[in-house]
Amino acid sequence: MVTLDGPQGPRIRTSDGRELLNLCSNDYLGLANDPDVRRVAHEALDRLGFGYASGRIISGTSTAHLHLEQELSTFFGTEASLLFTSCFDANTGLFEVLLGPDDVAISDAANHASIIDGLRLCRARRAIYPSRDLESLRRELVASSDAGRRLIVTDGVFSMDGVSPDLEAVCNLADEYDALVVVDDSHGTGVLGDHGRGTVCDPGVAGRVDLATGTFGKALGGAGGGFVSGRREFVDLLREKSRPYVFSNALPPLQVEVARYALRMLERDDDRRSRLLDNTALLRSELKRHGLVVPEGKHPIIPIILGDADIARATAAELLRRDILAVALTYPVVSADTARIRLQVSAAHTPAELLAAATTIAEVVRGMNACETFGVRT
């Protein structure tokens, strides 16, 4: 772990005075230190203060909160939206409200930890299916035919791999077996889909997801905050009964106004997102050109699977020595035989930075004698 001594960005300054190329940030659109974002935050601070020191149901709801909730619904084409202090809170506070002991939640095995924790907090039965395995999902739906309510929950983009499930097929199964669909699209919002609307608004999916959760802590500004958007009847239930919503302070107004700005920016033009996707395609192609095995995809999360945990950690350490910050993911974050380096691209990276990084990463991975089955193509 490194300690920053300055703002987040494509290049960061550390507490020991080094400058690193940052390839492990969720700042997909490069908004975390954007001058316009800082201006919006300063204006909100001057106009609305630092915080409301109260929960939403007492004296913590401002017109800014209500505007953002309406703007989220307009952006995603949903009936209603609700703000949380984080997407983790949204996910942990959702299932206990929607599901009872006679119900079943069917969850993708690769779902985020917040979904796992949220399911543990509810009284429903739980079934786990292998990630993106539609036939296994179907079997779980058939096996739970006695349930009062069935709910399928999946990430829109899996954060360890940068891949997405076939959400249209998931929705088809939900229709066939009368199940609800909940999608955490934290890594899709602002990145994928029409003007960054994410995987939940893709053709064949839009309007079919009952509830989507997401965050402002990645593409949409990088500071934090989360939301739920979807069917009004469920959003209203969460507003009344979700414990993280009811018993937490309201989202600070400067975060609310920055999120509103980010949504307006995405609606207005697609320049940053286009630059992000171009940068992602460039790094993916260059890594492949240098002989590295990179999964197919277009998301800015790019895993390089090395298999062995010691090799992954040594690779990250050598990259850090060469002034590139990239994270090693090992068990239990990923399965024991799929240790990896996870790269994350930003719209704020320059093509020259990514070209140089690809060369260095390939040199380091090859120098580690990574098994050809995983990281290196011979």
N, C-alpha and C positions, 0 to 999 in steps of 0.2 A: 504494500500500500504506500502511496505517496501522499504528501500533505501539500495542498496548494497554498500559494502565497500571492493570490491575485484572482482575477475572474476566470470563469470557465470559458473554453474556446478551443479552436483547432490546435493552438499551441498554448501550453500552460507553463506558468512559472511555479517552481516548487519552493518549499521552505528552506532548502539547502542551496538555492540560487540557480538551479538548473532550468533550462528551457526544454520542454519535451513536446514532440508531436503526439497529440492526443488521439488515440484510436480506440478509446473505450468510454465514450460519453454518449448519453441519450439525447444530446443537443442536436437533433437531426437537422433542424432548419437553421441552426446558427443564431438563435434568438436570445440565448442566455445573457449575452453581453452586447446585444445590438443597441446602437445609440437611440433608435426610436423607441425600443422597449424600455430603456432606462428613462427616457423622457416621459413616457406614459406612466411609469411607476412613480416618478417624482411628482407629476401632476396629481396623481391619485393620493399620494401621501399628503400633499399640501391641502387638497380639497376634502379628503375623507378621513384623514388621520391614519395612525399605524394599525389599529385593530379595534374591534368592537367589544372585546372583553365580555362576551356573552354568547350563549347559544342562539341558534336561529329561531327557536320557538319562544325566546324571551325578548331580548332587545337587540339581537344580532343580525337581523335581516335588514338590508338596505335596498334602495332601488337598484343599485349596481348588481346585487345578487340576483334579483328578480329579472333584470334585463339579461344577464348572462344565461340564466336558465331558459329563458324564452329564445335567445339566440342559438343556444345549443340545439333546441328542438327544431328551429328553422333550418339550421345547418344540416342536421341528420334526417330531417323529414319525419320526426317523431311527434307523439302527442304531448309529452311532458318530460321535463328533466329536473334533476335535483343535484345540488352541489354537496360534496364531502371534503373533508380536510385532506384526504388522499384517496387514491384508488384502492389502496390496501383497506382503508376503512369502508369504502363502498362495498368491496367484496366480502369483508368479514361481517358486514351488517345486513346483507341482502338475503341470504338463504334462510336464516332463522325466522325471518318475517314471512317468506313465501311458502315454506315447507313445514309440514308437521310429521308426527310419527308414522302416519299411514302413507306418506309420500316417499318417493325415491329420487335421488340426484345421481345422474350418470355423468361422470367426469372424465375428460381426457387425461391420460397418465402424465402428460407433459405440462399440465396447467400450472400457472403461477402459484407460489406459496400462499398468497392471500386467498385464493380460491380454496386451496386445501384447508387452510385454517377456518375459513368461513363455513365450509361443509362440516368440519368437526364441531362447530358451535351450534349447528342445527340438529333437530331430533330425527330428521329423515334417515332412511336407509341410504347407504352409499354404494355405488358400483363404479369401478374404474375399468376403462377399456384402453387397450394399447393405442398409443398416439396415432391419430388420423386413420385408424382401422375401422372402416365403415361397417364391415361385416360383423366385427365384434360389437360395435355399437348397436347394430340391429339385434344381435343375440341378447344383449342386456335389456333392450326395449321389450323383446318378447318375454324374457324371464321375469320382467316386472309388471306383467299385465294385471296383477292384482292390486297394484298401487293406486292410491287415490289420485295423486298427481305425479306425473313424471316430468323431470326437468333435465335437459341436456345442457352442460356447461363446458365451454371450450375457450381457449385463447384464440384471438383472431390472427395473431402472429406469435409463434412460440419463441420466447426470448433467448433460449440457448442455441437455436438453430436458424432463426430468421425465415422459417417456412410457415405456411398457413394451411389450415385444414380446408377441405372442400366444403365450404359453408353452404353452398346451394344443395349439395347432397345431404348434409346434416339437416337442413330445413325440410327437405323432402321426407326424410325419415321421421322427423318430428310431426309433420302433417299426417303421415301414414299411421303413426301410433299415438296421435293426440298428445304430444309432449310440448312443453315450453322450451324455448331456446334462449340461453344467456351467453353473451360473448364479451370477454374482456379484450377490448381492442386498443390497449394502451400503446402498443408498438405499431399499430396500423394508423391511428388517428394522426393526421398531419403529414403522413408519409405516403400511404397508398390510396387508391381510389380517386374518383373525380374530385379535384381540388382538395385532396387530403381528407376526404370523408371516411376513409378507412375501408376495411374489408366488409363491414356490416352494410355498406351502401353499394356493394358491387351488384351488377346485373344478376338477377336470379336470387338475390339475397335481400335487397332493399325492401323494407316493409314487412319482412318475415321474422326478424329477430325480436323477441318479446322485450328483452332488456339488454342494453349494451352498457358496459362500464368503461371508463377511460380516465386519463390523467392529463393534467396541464404540466406535469413535471418532466416531460420528454420533449416532443416536437413543439408544443405550444407554450414556450417560454422557459421551461426548465426549473421553475422554482418549486412547484408542488401544487397540490389540490387535485381533487378527483370529481367524478360525476357519474350519475346513472341517467340513461335516456331511453325512453321506450313507451310502453303502454301506460296510459294515465292511471288506470286502476291499480297497477302495481307501484308506480311512482308515488301515488297518494298514500298507499299503505306504508311505504318506506318513510315517507314524511312523518307519519304518525308514530311508527313503531321501531324504526331502525335505531338501535342504541348508539352506534357511532355518530349518527346524525343528531339525535336528540340530546346527547350528553357531551358533545364537543363544542368548542368555540366555533363561531362562524369563520369562514375563510377570510383572511385579511383583504381589505379592499384593494390594495395595490396589486395583489395576485389576481383578483377578479378582473380589474381593468386591463391588465396585461393579457389575460386569457381572451377577453373581448377583442382586444387589438389583434391578437393572433388569428382569431376566427375571421375578422374583417379582412385581414391581409390575405388569407387563403381564398376567400370569396373573390377578392379584387383581382388577384393575379396568381399565376402558378410558377413564377420565376424561381423562387427559392426551392420549391419542390422539384422542379425540372432540373435544377443544378444538382440537387441531392441525388436524383436518380441517375444523372449523367456521371457524377463522381462514383457512385456505387458500381455502375456498369464498367467504368474504367478500372477501378481497383480489382474487381472480379476478373476481368479479362487479362489484366497484367499478371495477377497471381497465377492464373492458368498458363499464361505464356511462359512463365518461369518454371512450370512443371509442378505446381502445387495442385492438390485435389481440393476443389471448391464445389460445394453443392450448388445445383442449379437454383436460380432465384433472382429476384430483383430488389429484395429488401436490403437496407444498409447494414444489417447484422450479417456478418460473414464469418462462419466458423471454419477453422482449419483443424480437422480432427487428427490428433497425433496418437491417440490410444493410451499411451503410458503417462501416468500422472507426473512422474519425475521428469520426463522429457518435456512435458508441457510447462512445468514450473521453470525448468532450466531455460527453455526457449523464451519465456516472458522475461526472465532475469537478464538474458543476453540482449534482448531487444531494448530493455531499459538502459543497459550499459551503453547502447548505441543511440540513446535519446528518443526511443519510441516507446510510448506507454500503451501496452496491450495486455489484457487480463488473461490469466490462465484459469480455466474452469476444470475442476477435478471433482471426484466423488466426495461428498454426496450431492453436490450441485448437479452433476451429470452422472450417468451410470459409469461404473468402474472402468470399463474398457473403452470409453469414448472421451477421455481427457482431451482438452482442446485449447487453442488460442481463439478467443472471440474478438473479432475486429468490428468496429462501428464507425461508419462514415458520416460526415456532416456536409451540409451544403457550404459551410465556411471553409472547408479544405480546398486547396488549390490543386489543379491537375499535377503540377510539378511535385508537390508534396506527396501525392499518392503514387506517382511513378517511382519516386525515390524510395518510398516505403516498401513498395512491392519488391523491389530489388533486394533491399536489406532483409526483409522477412524471408524471402526465398533462400538467401545465403545462410541465414541463421537456422532455418528449419533443416536444410540439407546438412549443415554442419553438426546437427544433433543426431544424424543418422536415423531419422524417423523412419519407422517401418513403411515400406512402399504401399502396404495395404491401406494405410491411412493418409498421411500428410503429403507424401511425395510421389509423383508419377515418374516412372523410369522409362 
